[in-house]
Amino acid sequence: MSFHERVILDGVTLRINAGDKIALLGPSGEGKSTLLRVLMGLVEPLSGSVIINDMPLRSILNEWRGISFMLSQRSHLFRRSIRENLLMAKEDATEGDIEYALKFVGMWERVLQWGGIDKVAYEDFQPSGGEKSRLLLARGVLRNPQVLILDEPLEGVDKESEKEVVDRIKAFAKDKTLIVVSHRLSILAMADIFATLENGKITKVGKLEEHEKDSLLKKYISAEKQMTEKFWR
């Protein structure tokens, strides 16, 4: 796949089995988010194909989007009520479904404080980064997909809120196939399998212990540790 004559993804082959928890890692601009967009059918590859259960993605796109959910840094709340924002994930959701979803993500009481699910978003209340992420996650809870895709889902979430948001996501993803792109270790820790993407190619796929000491994954973990270890002396 190329963009403005620059090759972004080149000969990428990646197999993901049902129930896998996999993280994609790589330097910024290496095509991780693009790969997720290809997987969701939002971007058409110039060559090759995405196969879901032995079927080309294009032939089952509507069904695929019905069983998958993507929580992305690009996801946002619209200038509509919370009810309308959540119903985008499941049009026939009942009042009870919406209450369950908001309680699951820990936002029910907060929404009541704002005036309820029919309050207009962004005009009568201003959610924090953590609150916004949990409201967006509530969409996923309503959809209850088989496949959960996370693309930097903690964008704008402060460190104080991070643990609660991560705990909610982990509980939700427990019985699902999970595909993750993130620079935060708290999100990457949800994965059991790690695929590194360098120069537009998948260079390594395996569990943590299968990545060599000088691998991109181990270097990333080491760098994070070095950046914070002074606070633990």
Secondary structure, DSSP 8 states (H G I E B T S, - for coil): -EETTEES--S------TT-EEEEE-STTSSHHHHHHHHTTSS--SS---EETTEEGGGGHHHHHHHEEEEETT----SSBHHHHHHTT-TT--HHHHHHHHHHTT-HHHHHHHT-TTSBTTTS----HHHHHHHHHHHHHHH--SEEEEESTTTT--HHHHHHHHHHHHHHHTTSEEEEE-S-HHHHTT-SEEEEEETTEEEEEE-GGGS-TTSHHHHHHHHHHHHHGGGG-
